[in-house]
Amino acid sequence: MNSLKILKKSVIDSQLYVSLMGTLFAVFFMEEQNTFRYPTVFLIFITYFSGYLYTKYQKTKHFFKIVVINIVAGTACAFLIIHNHNEIRLIKWFIIVVLGLLYNSFFLDLYIRRIPLLKVFYVGLVWALMNCWLTLPEFNIPIFFISFFFITALVLPFDIRDMKVDTVKTFPTIIGVQNTKYIAYLLVFISTILSAFYLELNYSIAFFLSSIITYILIYFSENERSDSYFSFWIETCSGLPFLFWIIYLYLKF
């Protein structure tokens, strides 16, 4: 039991896990588009990790330390881009970082997370831009919508988790838990259909299998469930397409 608590604190609560899952989601599309490069993978992971640390530790005694970490992480990301990519990639990355700051920065009079109903779509937007724009030479519209609908669906269970503590109106508090799940089901369905049309067969199969698991986890999402159900199991959904693709490669060879 103690080891599980240590694992949760050191991996999940530290934001390492969600950053890893976001990175694997991006790698899945990089492999499908044949644009995989290790510097880009490191860039994505550092960006996710520093961004989630910034979001989590605002208004805490650790915030100054997190700002320092973010400055170091930003410098490392800029170094990776300058030495492995080009100035266009640097501009793309900077725009995405700014969008992340607009999502949840307490020093702003109004930030995105405080606007009712917008949060879920905004998170989907930022993750989609990471997959369809930052990692690719040109903006890929199908990958944008596949990512956008899928990630937006995954944010909705977190609104179910937080419905009793959120200070802004969210889908569960307005239309109820069950109707929120219906919206999530629809978004996953649209994402899966798009993947079947626009991704190569082995990637679309991996995405389809991931969607099945995602449906099941959304179905069992309830406000009474433990935080680990959401911070581990729901977060895992974004890494499932890559994991199923790896399993496919292993079985193939």
N, C-alpha and C positions, 0 to 999 in steps of 0.2 A: 504493500500500500504506500509506504514512504517513497519507494522508487517511482511509483506512478505520479505522486505529487511532485517529486523533483523533476520528472520528465515534463509534466504539464507546465511547471513554472519556467523551466529552462528553455523549452522548445515552443510550446503553444503560447503561453502568456507573454513571452519575450518578442512575439511577432515574427519569429523565425519561420514558423510553420506556414502561415498565410503567405509570407513572402516567397517561400519555396513553391507553394502550390501555384501562385500567380506566375512564377518563372516557368514552371513546367507547362502551364497552359500556353504561354508564349512560345516555348520551345516546340510544342506540338505543331503550331502553325508554321514556325520557322522550318521545321523538317518537311512539312507538306509543300512549302514553297521553295525548298532547297536553298535556304539562306542561313542555315545554322553556322554560327561562329561563336567560339568561346568568349571573346571579349564582349559580344552583345549579351550573352547569357549573364555574365558578371554584372554588366551595366543594368540589366533589368532587375536582377536580384537586389543589388545595392539600392536602386531607386525605390523598389517596393519596401524594403526593410527600413530605410531611413524615413520614408513617408509614413509608414504605419507607426513607427516609434514616435514621430512628431505628433501624430493624431492622438495616440494613446496618452502621452505624458504631458499634455497641455494642462495648465493650472495645477501642476504638482511641483514639489520641491526639486524634482529631477529635471525640470524643463530646461534650465540653463545648460546642463550636461548634454541633453538631447540636441540642443541647438548646436553645440560644439561638434557633436557626432555628425549632425547633418551637414555642417560646413566641410568637415573632413570627407564625408561621403560624396558631397557634391563635387569637391575637388577631384576625388578619385574618378567619378563618372566623367567629368570633363576631360581628364587625362586619357581615359579609355577611348573616348570618342575622338579626340584630336589625333591620337596615335594609331587608331585602327579604322576610323571612318572619315567623315568630312564635316565641313561647317554646317551643311544642311541637316545632318543628323544631330548636331549640337543644338541647332535652333528647334528642331522637333522635340528633343528631350527637354529643353528649357520651357517650352510651351506646356508640356505635360506636367512638369514640376509646378508651374504657376497654377495650373488647373487644380493640382493637388492642394496647394496652399489655400486656394479659394474655397475648397471643400470644408475645411475646418480649421480656421485660425481665429482664436479668441479675441485678438486685437482688432479685428474688423467689426464694423458696426453690424453688418449682416453677412453671414457666410452661408454657403449652400446647405450645410447640414441643418440649419435652422429654418429652411424653407419647407413647408409641408409638402409631402409626396415627391419632392424633387430628388431627394437623396438617392433612392434606389436607381434612378435613371442616370444620375451623375456618376455614380461608381461604375455602372456598366459602360458609360462613355469613356472614362479614363482607362479602364482595363482594355476596352476595345481599341483605343488609340495605341496602346502599347503593342497590341498584336498586329494591327493592320497598317500602321503608319511608321512607328519608330523602328521596327525591325525589318521593314521592307523598303525597297527603292522608291516605290510609288504607293499611294493610298489604295488599299485593296477593299472595295466595297463589300463583297460577300463575306470576307473575314471580319470586317467591322460589324456587320449585322449578326453573324453567328455568335461572335463574342459578346456583343451588346445584349442580345436577348438572353443568352445563357447566364451571364453574370448578373444581370438585373433580376432574373429569377432566383438566383442564389442569395441575393441581398434580402429578399422578402421574408425568408424564415428568421432572419436576424431581427426584423421588425416585429415578428411574432414573439420572439424571445424578449424584446425590450418594450413591449406594448404597455406594460404597467409602470414603466419608469421614464419613457420618452416624454420630453416636454413639448414636443411638436406633434401635430397630427400625422399619423402614418396610416397606411392602408388597413392594417388590422383594427385600429381604433375607429376607423370610419366605416368600413364595409364588413368587418368581422374576419375572424381567422379563416373560416372555410372559404369565403370568397377570395381572400388573399391567396390561398393555396391554388384556387382555380386559375387566377392570373398567372401564378408561377408555372403551373402545368402548361398553360397556353404558350408562354414565352419559351419554355424548354422545347415544346413541340415545334414551334416556328424555327427555332435554332437548329433542331435536328433535321427538319425538312430542307433547310438551306444547306446544311452540311452534306446531305445526300446528293444535292444538285451540283454543288460547287467544289467539293473536296474529292480527292482521289479515293478510290473504292476502299482501300484498307484504312484510310483515315476516317472516312464517313462511317465505316463499321465500328471503329473504336469510339467515335463520338456517339453513335447510336447506343452502344452498350453502356457508355457513361450516363446517357440520358435515362436509361432504365433505373440505374442505381439512384440517380438524382430524383426521379419521380418517387421512389420508395422513401427516401430520406425527407423529402418535402412533405409527403403524406403523414409521416410520424412527427412532424415538427409541431410542438405544443409549447405554450408558455411555461408550463410546469417542468419541462425537461431541464436537465442540468446544462450548465454553460458549455461543458465539454462536448455535448452532443452537437452544438452549433460550431464551436471554435475548432473542433477536430473533424467530425463527420461531414458536416455541411461544407466546411472549407476544403475537405478532401476532394469534393466533386470537381473542382476546377483542375485538379491534377489527374483525374481519371482518364481523360482522353489520351494523354501521353502514356500513362501506365498501361492502358489496354493496347495501345500501339506497340509498346515494348513487348508485351506478351505475344502479340501477333508475330512480331519478328522472331521471337524465340521459338515459337511453334513452327514457323515457316522453315527455319534452318535446323 
